[in-house]
Amino acid sequence: MTYVEWLRIRNLLRITAIVFAALILLAIVLRLAFVHNGPYEAMVSHAMSDPNTKVTHTTLPDGTPRTILDNPVDKTHIIIDDHGYAGKRIVITEPAHGHDTNDREQVGSVHVDETHSSRSVTTTIDTNGTTDFSTYAGIACFISLILATILGAPFAREADGHLEITLTKPVSRERFALAILGVDALGIVAGWALTIIVAIIIESIFEIPRFGWGPNTALFLASALLLPLAWYALLVALTSSMKRGYGAVQGLAWPVALVITALASIRLSDTPLAQAIHNLFWVISRIDPLTYGSFKGSVSANGGTVMTHSSDLAARIVILTVLMIVYGALAVMQWRRVEA
């Protein structure tokens, strides 16, 4: 009954796996290229090339090599502790440069803390900090949205040229539709999980992963999985009664949804017409799953960055679940009415 759809899932995941294999191979090549010259060595080499820089090499009691760069002219002091495969800790002290707001940023396992005093700013870079699972889930969400877009017209494909054969299957339309939706949902979930595994493998090529789990990580994982499922359900609802041209819907869905989200987020001007346009698109954006894919960063208990707060995530989970169910129901209802 769903054999053809399983074949689509298999082929799509096979192509995805090939792309991931190429990315892993590229990561291996880059890792070999950075065996002796890592991405942070460029900054260190620039400091070392300055004739005013004094370079000191020492070894800490635990055996960690330490390099100290001191430039009294620029008033710059750099301490580099090289932990080998476990990453580096770089502490840069330099004169204050304008603002005095302490900053904390995280990109994957790279943590950057910037603290200010009246005369100087100290930047601490840890190249192998903890990576919160929300980072992997965010990457998986994006890839799964692409897979959901590709799969997002199963009923239109059935209606495209061989609907008469489809309708002869010894099963009700509702059961057939639910089976198709279930197969595609499993394919999207499989792609989501595969992406997380590949992301961890690629990180492992460069460094030993240190996983972080913040107080909101579980909620973020749930929302990052529901988002592509809700997006898939929307595309199926838009295409389930079509027999031709469903590819245009799949191709234009992303730019249209992103434009709706953008117009709902910004105010063009204070004129009545601009405000009316903004309010209209704000209402439309409430039923656009991609609206719930923008997340604000916040610091977790373990020092990493977790996307948005628990109350926001819980609300998004509820909304995405409702959208997924409503759009899925609309798709099944339209499929019931399609005539050969």
GUDREN-727585 format. One record per residue: residue number from 1; chain; y, x, z of N, C-alpha, C in turn. Coordinates in steps of 0.2 Angstrom, whole numbers, padded with zeros to 4 digits. Example, Ala and Ser with C-alpha at 12.3 -4.5 7.8 and 13.67 -1.06 7.14 Angstrom:
1	A	-0028	0066	0039	-0022	0062	0039	-0016	0066	0039
2	A	-0011	0064	0035	-0005	0068	0036	0000	0064	0039
//
This chain:
1	A	-0006	0004	0000	0000	0000	0000	0006	0004	0000
2	A	0006	0010	0004	0012	0014	0004	0010	0021	0001
3	A	0005	0021	-0003	0003	0028	-0005	0009	0032	-0009
4	A	0012	0028	-0013	0018	0031	-0017	0023	0034	-0013
5	A	0025	0030	-0008	0030	0032	-0003	0028	0038	0001
6	A	0022	0039	0003	0019	0045	0006	0020	0051	0001
7	A	0018	0049	-0005	0019	0055	-0010	0026	0057	-0010
8	A	0031	0053	-0010	0038	0054	-0010	0040	0059	-0004
9	A	0037	0057	0002	0039	0060	0008	0036	0067	0007
10	A	0030	0068	0005	0026	0074	0004	0030	0079	0000
11	A	0032	0076	-0006	0036	0080	-0011	0043	0083	-0008
12	A	0046	0078	-0005	0053	0080	-0002	0052	0085	0004
13	A	0047	0084	0008	0046	0089	0013	0044	0096	0011
14	A	0040	0095	0005	0038	0102	0002	0044	0106	-0001
15	A	0048	0102	-0004	0054	0105	-0007	0059	0108	-0001
16	A	0059	0104	0005	0063	0106	0010	0060	0112	0013
17	A	0053	0113	0014	0050	0118	0017	0051	0125	0012
18	A	0051	0124	0006	0053	0129	0001	0060	0132	0003
19	A	0064	0128	0003	0071	0130	0005	0072	0133	0011
20	A	0068	0131	0016	0068	0134	0023	0065	0141	0023
21	A	0060	0141	0019	0056	0148	0018	0061	0153	0015
22	A	0065	0151	0010	0070	0155	0007	0075	0157	0012
23	A	0077	0153	0016	0082	0154	0021	0079	0159	0026
24	A	0073	0158	0028	0070	0163	0033	0069	0170	0030
25	A	0067	0170	0023	0067	0177	0020	0074	0180	0020
26	A	0079	0176	0018	0086	0179	0018	0088	0181	0025
27	A	0086	0178	0030	0087	0180	0037	0084	0187	0039
28	A	0078	0187	0036	0074	0194	0037	0078	0199	0034
29	A	0080	0198	0028	0084	0203	0024	0090	0205	0028
30	A	0094	0200	0030	0100	0202	0034	0098	0206	0040
31	A	0093	0204	0043	0091	0207	0050	0090	0214	0048
32	A	0086	0216	0043	0085	0223	0041	0091	0227	0040
33	A	0096	0223	0036	0102	0226	0034	0106	0228	0041
34	A	0105	0224	0046	0109	0225	0052	0105	0229	0057
35	A	0100	0232	0056	0096	0236	0061	0100	0241	0064
36	A	0104	0245	0060	0109	0250	0063	0116	0248	0063
37	A	0118	0243	0060	0125	0241	0059	0125	0233	0060
38	A	0126	0231	0066	0126	0224	0068	0133	0221	0066
39	A	0134	0215	0066	0140	0211	0064	0146	0213	0068
40	A	0145	0216	0075	0151	0217	0079	0153	0225	0078
41	A	0148	0229	0075	0150	0236	0074	0156	0237	0070
42	A	0158	0233	0066	0164	0234	0061	0170	0234	0066
43	A	0171	0230	0071	0176	0230	0076	0176	0236	0080
44	A	0170	0239	0082	0170	0245	0086	0171	0251	0081
45	A	0169	0251	0075	0170	0256	0071	0178	0257	0069
46	A	0181	0251	0069	0188	0252	0068	0192	0255	0074
47	A	0190	0253	0080	0193	0256	0086	0191	0263	0086
48	A	0185	0265	0084	0183	0272	0085	0187	0276	0080
49	A	0188	0274	0074	0192	0277	0069	0199	0279	0071
50	A	0202	0276	0076	0209	0277	0078	0209	0284	0081
51	A	0213	0289	0079	0213	0295	0082	0215	0295	0090
52	A	0218	0290	0092	0221	0289	0099	0215	0287	0103
53	A	0210	0285	0101	0204	0282	0105	0200	0287	0108
54	A	0199	0287	0114	0194	0291	0117	0188	0288	0118
55	A	0182	0291	0116	0175	0287	0116	0171	0291	0122
56	A	0168	0287	0126	0164	0289	0131	0157	0286	0131
57	A	0152	0289	0131	0145	0286	0132	0142	0288	0138
58	A	0139	0283	0142	0136	0283	0148	0130	0279	0148
59	A	0126	0280	0153	0120	0276	0154	0120	0272	0161
60	A	0119	0266	0161	0119	0262	0167	0112	0264	0171
61	A	0112	0262	0177	0106	0263	0181	0100	0260	0179
62	A	0101	0254	0175	0095	0251	0172	0093	0253	0166
63	A	0096	0258	0163	0095	0261	0157	0099	0259	0151
64	A	0103	0254	0152	0107	0251	0147	0113	0256	0144
65	A	0113	0258	0138	0118	0262	0135	0125	0259	0135
66	A	0130	0262	0138	0137	0259	0138	0141	0264	0134
67	A	0145	0261	0130	0151	0264	0126	0157	0262	0129
68	A	0162	0266	0130	0169	0265	0133	0174	0267	0128
69	A	0178	0263	0125	0183	0265	0120	0190	0264	0124
70	A	0194	0269	0124	0200	0268	0128	0206	0271	0123
71	A	0211	0267	0122	0216	0269	0118	0223	0268	0122
72	A	0225	0273	0125	0231	0272	0129	0238	0270	0125
73	A	0238	0272	0118	0243	0270	0114	0244	0263	0113
74	A	0238	0260	0111	0238	0253	0110	0236	0249	0116
75	A	0235	0252	0122	0233	0249	0128	0227	0245	0128
76	A	0222	0247	0124	0216	0243	0123	0210	0247	0126
77	A	0206	0243	0129	0200	0246	0133	0194	0242	0131
78	A	0189	0245	0128	0183	0241	0126	0177	0244	0129
79	A	0173	0240	0132	0167	0242	0136	0161	0238	0132
80	A	0156	0242	0129	0151	0239	0126	0144	0241	0129
81	A	0141	0236	0132	0134	0237	0135	0129	0234	0129
82	A	0125	0239	0127	0120	0237	0122	0113	0236	0125
83	A	0111	0230	0125	0104	0228	0128	0099	0228	0122
84	A	0100	0231	0116	0095	0231	0111	0094	0224	0108
85	A	0088	0222	0108	0086	0216	0105	0089	0210	0109
86	A	0090	0211	0115	0093	0206	0119	0101	0205	0118
87	A	0104	0208	0113	0111	0207	0112	0115	0212	0115
88	A	0122	0211	0115	0127	0215	0118	0132	0211	0122
89	A	0135	0215	0126	0140	0212	0130	0146	0216	0129
90	A	0152	0214	0126	0158	0217	0124	0163	0214	0128
91	A	0167	0219	0132	0173	0217	0135	0179	0220	0133
92	A	0184	0217	0130	0190	0219	0127	0196	0218	0131
93	A	0199	0223	0133	0206	0221	0137	0211	0224	0133
94	A	0216	0220	0132	0222	0222	0128	0228	0219	0130
95	A	0234	0221	0128	0240	0217	0130	0240	0210	0128
96	A	0244	0206	0132	0244	0199	0131	0248	0198	0124
97	A	0245	0192	0121	0248	0191	0114	0250	0184	0114
98	A	0255	0182	0117	0258	0175	0116	0256	0170	0121
99	A	0250	0167	0121	0249	0161	0125	0245	0164	0131
100	A	0245	0159	0136	0241	0161	0142	0236	0156	0144
101	A	0233	0153	0140	0228	0148	0141	0221	0151	0141
102	A	0217	0150	0146	0210	0153	0146	0206	0149	0141
103	A	0202	0152	0137	0198	0149	0132	0191	0151	0133
104	A	0186	0146	0131	0179	0147	0131	0176	0144	0125
105	A	0173	0148	0121	0170	0146	0115	0163	0148	0114
106	A	0159	0144	0110	0152	0146	0109	0150	0144	0102
107	A	0147	0149	0099	0144	0147	0092	0137	0150	0092
108	A	0132	0145	0093	0125	0146	0094	0125	0150	0101
109	A	0122	0156	0100	0121	0160	0106	0126	0165	0108
110	A	0131	0165	0104	0137	0169	0105	0142	0166	0109
111	A	0143	0168	0115	0148	0166	0120	0154	0170	0120
112	A	0160	0167	0120	0167	0171	0120	0171	0168	0125
113	A	0173	0172	0131	0177	0169	0136	0183	0174	0136
114	A	0189	0170	0136	0195	0174	0135	0200	0172	0141
115	A	0201	0177	0146	0205	0175	0152	0212	0179	0151
116	A	0217	0176	0154	0224	0179	0153	0227	0181	0160
117	A	0230	0186	0160	0235	0188	0166	0242	0189	0164
118	A	0246	0191	0168	0253	0191	0166	0254	0197	0161
119	A	0250	0202	0160	0251	0207	0156	0246	0209	0151
120	A	0240	0206	0152	0234	0208	0148	0230	0201	0147
121	A	0225	0202	0142	0221	0197	0140	0214	0200	0140
122	A	0209	0198	0143	0202	0200	0143	0197	0196	0139
123	A	0194	0198	0134	0189	0194	0130	0182	0197	0131
124	A	0178	0193	0134	0171	0194	0135	0166	0191	0130
125	A	0163	0195	0126	0158	0192	0121	0151	0194	0123
126	A	0147	0189	0124	0140	0189	0125	0136	0187	0118
127	A	0133	0192	0115	0130	0190	0109	0123	0187	0109
128	A	0120	0186	0115	0114	0183	0116	0114	0179	0122
129	A	0119	0174	0123	0119	0169	0128	0114	0164	0127
130	A	0114	0159	0131	0110	0153	0130	0112	0149	0124
131	A	0107	0146	0120	0109	0141	0115	0107	0134	0117
132	A	0111	0130	0118	0110	0123	0120	0106	0120	0114
133	A	0101	0116	0116	0097	0112	0111	0101	0108	0107
134	A	0107	0106	0109	0111	0101	0105	0114	0105	0099
135	A	0114	0112	0099	0116	0115	0093	0110	0114	0088
136	A	0104	0115	0090	0098	0114	0085	0098	0107	0082
137	A	0100	0102	0087	0099	0095	0085	0105	0093	0080
138	A	0111	0097	0081	0116	0095	0076	0115	0098	0069
139	A	0112	0104	0069	0109	0106	0062	0104	0101	0059
140	A	0099	0099	0063	0094	0095	0061	0097	0088	0059
141	A	0102	0086	0062	0105	0079	0060	0108	0080	0053
142	A	0111	0085	0052	0114	0086	0045	0109	0086	0040
143	A	0104	0090	0041	0099	0091	0036	0095	0084	0035
144	A	0094	0080	0041	0091	0074	0040	0095	0069	0037
145	A	0102	0069	0037	0106	0065	0033	0105	0066	0026
146	A	0104	0072	0024	0103	0073	0017	0096	0070	0015
147	A	0091	0071	0019	0084	0068	0017	0085	0060	0017
148	A	0089	0058	0022	0089	0050	0022	0093	0048	0016
149	A	0098	0052	0013	0101	0049	0007	0096	0050	0001
150	A	0092	0055	0001	0087	0055	-0005	0082	0049	-0005
151	A	0080	0048	0001	0075	0042	0002	0078	0035	0002
152	A	0085	0035	0002	0088	0028	0004	0088	0023	-0001
153	A	0083	0023	-0006	0083	0017	-0010	0076	0016	-0012
154	A	0071	0015	-0007	0064	0014	-0009	0063	0007	-0012
155	A	0066	0002	-0010	0065	-0005	-0013	0068	-0005	-0020
156	A	0074	-0002	-0022	0077	-0002	-0028	0072	0002	-0033
157	A	0069	0007	-0030	0064	0011	-0035	0058	0007	-0036
158	A	0056	0003	-0032	0050	-0002	-0033	0052	-0007	-0038
159	A	0058	-0009	-0038	0061	-0014	-0043	0063	-0012	-0050
160	A	0063	-0005	-0050	0065	-0002	-0056	0059	-0001	-0061
161	A	0058	-0006	-0065	0053	-0006	-0070	0046	-0008	-0069
162	A	0044	-0009	-0062	0037	-0011	-0061	0037	-0015	-0055
163	A	0042	-0020	-0054	0042	-0024	-0049	0036	-0029	-0049
164	A	0034	-0031	-0055	0029	-0036	-0056	0022	-0033	-0053
165	A	0021	-0027	-0054	0015	-0024	-0051	0016	-0023	-0043
166	A	0022	-0022	-0041	0023	-0021	-0034	0021	-0028	-0030
167	A	0024	-0034	-0034	0023	-0040	-0031	0016	-0043	-0031
168	A	0011	-0039	-0035	0004	-0041	-0035	0000	-0038	-0029
169	A	0003	-0034	-0025	0000	-0031	-0019	-0002	-0036	-0014
170	A	-0009	-0036	-0012	-0011	-0041	-0007	-0008	-0041	0000
171	A	-0002	-0041	0000	0002	-0041	0007	0008	-0044	0006
172	A	0011	-0047	0012	0017	-0051	0012	0023	-0046	0010
173	A	0028	-0048	0008	0034	-0044	0006	0037	-0041	0013
174	A	0037	-0045	0018	0039	-0042	0024	0035	-0036	0027
175	A	0029	-0037	0027	0024	-0032	0029	0025	-0026	0025
176	A	0025	-0027	0018	0026	-0021	0014	0033	-0017	0015
177	A	0038	-0021	0016	0045	-0018	0017	0045	-0014	0024
178	A	0042	-0017	0029	0042	-0014	0035	0038	-0007	0035
179	A	0032	-0008	0031	0028	-0002	0030	0032	0004	0027
180	A	0035	0002	0022	0039	0007	0018	0045	0010	0022
181	A	0048	0006	0026	0053	0008	0031	0050	0013	0036
182	A	0045	0011	0038	0041	0015	0043	0039	0022	0041
183	A	0037	0022	0035	0035	0029	0031	0041	0033	0031
184	A	0046	0030	0028	0052	0034	0027	0055	0037	0033
185	A	0055	0033	0039	0057	0035	0045	0053	0040	0048
186	A	0047	0040	0047	0043	0046	0049	0044	0052	0045
187	A	0046	0051	0039	0048	0057	0035	0054	0060	0037
188	A	0059	0056	0039	0065	0059	0041	0065	0062	0048
189	A	0061	0059	0052	0059	0062	0059	0056	0069	0058
190	A	0051	0069	0053	0047	0075	0052	0052	0081	0050
191	A	0057	0079	0045	0062	0084	0043	0066	0086	0048
192	A	0068	0081	0053	0072	0083	0058	0069	0088	0063
193	A	0063	0087	0064	0059	0092	0069	0058	0098	0065
194	A	0056	0098	0059	0055	0104	0055	0062	0109	0055
195	A	0067	0105	0054	0074	0109	0054	0075	0113	0061
196	A	0073	0109	0067	0074	0113	0073	0069	0119	0074
197	A	0063	0118	0071	0059	0124	0072	0061	0129	0068
198	A	0063	0128	0062	0066	0133	0057	0072	0137	0060
199	A	0077	0133	0063	0083	0135	0066	0081	0140	0072
200	A	0076	0139	0076	0074	0143	0081	0070	0149	0078
201	A	0067	0149	0073	0063	0154	0070	0069	0159	0067
202	A	0074	0157	0064	0079	0161	0061	0083	0164	0067
203	A	0084	0161	0072	0088	0164	0078	0083	0169	0081
204	A	0077	0168	0081	0072	0173	0084	0072	0180	0079
205	A	0074	0179	0073	0074	0185	0069	0079	0190	0071
206	A	0085	0187	0073	0091	0191	0075	0091	0193	0083
207	A	0088	0189	0087	0088	0190	0094	0083	0186	0097
208	A	0082	0187	0104	0077	0183	0108	0080	0177	0110
209	A	0078	0171	0108	0082	0165	0110	0081	0163	0117
210	A	0087	0161	0120	0087	0159	0126	0090	0152	0126
211	A	0085	0147	0128	0087	0140	0127	0091	0137	0133
212	A	0096	0133	0131	0099	0130	0137	0098	0122	0136
213	A	0098	0119	0142	0098	0112	0142	0103	0109	0147
214	A	0108	0106	0144	0114	0104	0148	0112	0096	0150
215	A	0116	0094	0154	0115	0087	0157	0116	0081	0152
216	A	0119	0083	0146	0119	0078	0141	0115	0079	0135
217	A	0111	0085	0135	0107	0087	0129	0102	0082	0127
218	A	0099	0078	0131	0094	0073	0129	0097	0068	0126
219	A	0103	0065	0128	0107	0060	0125	0109	0062	0118
220	A	0111	0069	0117	0114	0071	0111	0108	0071	0106
221	A	0102	0073	0108	0096	0073	0104	0095	0067	0101
222	A	0095	0062	0106	0093	0055	0103	0099	0052	0098
223	A	0105	0054	0100	0110	0051	0095	0110	0055	0088
224	A	0108	0062	0088	0107	0066	0082	0101	0063	0078
225	A	0096	0060	0081	0091	0058	0078	0092	0051	0075
226	A	0095	0047	0079	0097	0040	0077	0102	0039	0071
227	A	0106	0044	0071	0112	0044	0066	0109	0044	0059
228	A	0104	0049	0057	0101	0049	0050	0097	0042	0049
229	A	0094	0040	0054	0090	0034	0053	0094	0028	0052
230	A	0100	0027	0055	0105	0022	0054	0108	0023	0047
231	A	0109	0029	0045	0112	0030	0038	0107	0028	0033
232	A	0101	0030	0034	0095	0028	0029	0095	0020	0029
233	A	0095	0017	0035	0095	0009	0035	0101	0006	0031
234	A	0107	0009	0031	0113	0007	0028	0112	0007	0020
235	A	0109	0013	0018	0108	0014	0011	0103	0010	0008
236	A	0098	0008	0012	0092	0004	0010	0095	-0003	0009
237	A	0099	-0005	0014	0103	-0012	0014	0107	-0013	0008
238	A	0110	-0007	0006	0115	-0007	0000	0111	-0008	-0007
239	A	0105	-0005	-0007	0102	-0004	-0013	0096	-0009	-0014
240	A	0094	-0012	-0009	0087	-0016	-0009	0087	-0021	-0014
241	A	0092	-0024	-0016	0092	-0029	-0021	0094	-0027	-0028
242	A	0095	-0020	-0029	0097	-0017	-0035	0090	-0015	-0039
243	A	0091	-0016	-0046	0086	-0014	-0050	0088	-0008	-0055
244	A	0094	-0007	-0055	0097	-0001	-0059	0103	0002	-0055
245	A	0105	0008	-0056	0111	0011	-0054	0111	0012	-0046
246	A	0105	0012	-0043	0105	0014	-0036	0107	0021	-0035
247	A	0106	0025	-0040	0108	0032	-0039	0115	0033	-0038
248	A	0119	0029	-0041	0126	0030	-0040	0128	0028	-0032
249	A	0125	0023	-0029	0126	0022	-0022	0124	0028	-0018
250	A	0119	0031	-0019	0117	0036	-0015	0121	0042	-0016
251	A	0124	0043	-0022	0128	0049	-0024	0135	0048	-0021
252	A	0138	0041	-0021	0145	0040	-0018	0145	0038	-0011
253	A	0139	0037	-0008	0139	0035	-0001	0143	0040	0004
254	A	0141	0046	0003	0144	0051	0007	0152	0051	0007
255	A	0155	0052	0001	0162	0053	0000	0165	0046	0002
256	A	0162	0041	0001	0166	0034	0003	0166	0034	0010
257	A	0160	0035	0013	0160	0035	0021	0164	0040	0024
258	A	0165	0046	0021	0169	0051	0024	0177	0049	0024
259	A	0178	0046	0018	0185	0043	0017	0187	0038	0022
260	A	0182	0033	0023	0183	0028	0027	0184	0031	0034
261	A	0180	0035	0036	0181	0038	0043	0188	0042	0044
262	A	0190	0046	0038	0196	0049	0038	0202	0044	0039
263	A	0202	0039	0035	0208	0034	0035	0208	0030	0042
264	A	0202	0030	0045	0202	0026	0051	0204	0031	0057
265	A	0204	0037	0056	0206	0042	0061	0213	0044	0061
266	A	0217	0044	0055	0223	0046	0055	0228	0041	0053
267	A	0234	0041	0055	0239	0037	0053	0244	0040	0047
268	A	0244	0036	0042	0248	0038	0036	0255	0039	0038
269	A	0258	0033	0041	0265	0033	0043	0266	0027	0047
270	A	0272	0026	0049	0273	0020	0054	0275	0014	0051
271	A	0275	0014	0044	0277	0008	0040	0271	0002	0041
272	A	0273	-0004	0041	0268	-0010	0042	0262	-0009	0037
273	A	0264	-0007	0031	0258	-0007	0026	0253	-0001	0028
274	A	0256	0005	0030	0251	0010	0032	0247	0008	0038
275	A	0251	0005	0043	0247	0003	0049	0242	-0002	0048
276	A	0243	-0007	0043	0238	-0012	0041	0232	-0008	0038
277	A	0233	-0003	0033	0228	0000	0030	0224	0004	0035
278	A	0227	0007	0040	0224	0011	0045	0219	0006	0049
279	A	0222	0000	0051	0218	-0005	0055	0212	-0007	0051
280	A	0213	-0009	0045	0208	-0011	0041	0202	-0006	0040
281	A	0204	0000	0039	0198	0005	0039	0195	0007	0045
282	A	0199	0006	0051	0196	0007	0057	0191	0002	0059
283	A	0192	-0005	0057	0187	-0010	0058	0181	-0008	0053
284	A	0182	-0006	0047	0177	-0005	0043	0173	0001	0045
285	A	0176	0006	0048	0173	0012	0051	0168	0011	0056
286	A	0169	0005	0060	0164	0003	0065	0157	0002	0063
287	A	0156	0000	0057	0150	-0001	0054	0147	0004	0050
288	A	0151	0010	0050	0149	0016	0046	0145	0021	0051
289	A	0139	0022	0050	0136	0027	0054	0139	0034	0055
290	A	0142	0036	0049	0144	0043	0049	0150	0043	0054
291	A	0153	0037	0056	0159	0037	0061	0157	0040	0067
292	A	0150	0039	0069	0147	0041	0075	0144	0048	0075
293	A	0146	0052	0070	0143	0059	0069	0148	0064	0071
294	A	0154	0062	0073	0159	0067	0075	0159	0068	0082
295	A	0158	0074	0085	0157	0075	0092	0162	0080	0095
296	A	0165	0078	0100	0170	0083	0104	0166	0087	0109
297	A	0168	0094	0109	0164	0099	0113	0166	0098	0120
298	A	0162	0099	0125	0163	0100	0132	0158	0105	0135
299	A	0160	0108	0140	0156	0113	0143	0151	0110	0147
300	A	0145	0113	0147	0139	0110	0150	0138	0114	0157
301	A	0133	0112	0161	0132	0115	0167	0130	0123	0167
302	A	0127	0125	0161	0125	0131	0160	0130	0136	0157
303	A	0136	0133	0155	0141	0137	0152	0141	0136	0145
304	A	0136	0133	0142	0136	0132	0135	0140	0126	0133
305	A	0140	0125	0126	0144	0119	0124	0140	0113	0122
306	A	0141	0107	0125	0137	0101	0124	0142	0096	0120
307	A	0140	0093	0115	0144	0088	0112	0146	0082	0116
308	A	0152	0081	0117	0155	0075	0120	0152	0073	0127
309	A	0154	0068	0130	0152	0066	0137	0146	0061	0137
310	A	0143	0060	0142	0137	0056	0143	0138	0049	0141
311	A	0144	0046	0144	0146	0039	0142	0147	0038	0135
312	A	0150	0043	0131	0151	0042	0124	0145	0042	0120
313	A	0140	0047	0122	0134	0047	0119	0130	0041	0120
314	A	0130	0038	0126	0126	0032	0128	0128	0027	0123
315	A	0135	0026	0123	0138	0021	0119	0136	0022	0111
316	A	0136	0028	0109	0134	0029	0102	0127	0028	0101
317	A	0123	0029	0105	0115	0028	0105	0114	0020	0104
318	A	0118	0016	0108	0117	0009	0108	0120	0006	0101
319	A	0125	0009	0099	0128	0007	0092	0124	0009	0086
320	A	0122	0015	0086	0117	0017	0081	0111	0013	0081
321	A	0108	0012	0086	0102	0008	0087	0103	0001	0084
322	A	0109	-0002	0086	0110	-0009	0083	0111	-0009	0076
323	A	0115	-0004	0073	0116	-0003	0066	0110	-0002	0062
324	A	0105	0002	0065	0099	0003	0062	0095	-0003	0061
325	A	0095	-0007	0066	0091	-0013	0066	0094	-0018	0062
326	A	0100	-0019	0062	0104	-0024	0058	0103	-0022	0050
327	A	0104	-0016	0049	0104	-0014	0042	0097	-0015	0039
328	A	0092	-0013	0043	0085	-0014	0042	0083	-0021	0040
329	A	0085	-0025	0045	0084	-0032	0044	0087	-0035	0037
330	A	0093	-0033	0036	0097	-0035	0030	0093	-0033	0024
331	A	0090	-0027	0024	0087	-0024	0018	0080	-0028	0017
332	A	0077	-0030	0022	0070	-0034	0022	0072	-0041	0019
333	A	0077	-0044	0021	0079	-0050	0019	0081	-0050	0012
334	A	0085	-0045	0009	0086	-0045	0002	0080	-0044	-0002
335	A	0075	-0039	0001	0069	-0038	-0003	0065	-0044	-0004
336	A	0065	-0049	0001	0061	-0055	0000	0064	-0059	-0005
337	A	0070	-0059	-0007	0073	-0063	-0012	0073	-0060	-0019
338	A	0071	-0054	-0020	0071	-0050	-0027	0066	-0054	-0031
339	A	0068	-0055	-0037	0064	-0059	-0042	0063	-0054	-0048
340	A	0057	-0055	-0051	0055	-0050	-0056	0058	-0052	-0063
//
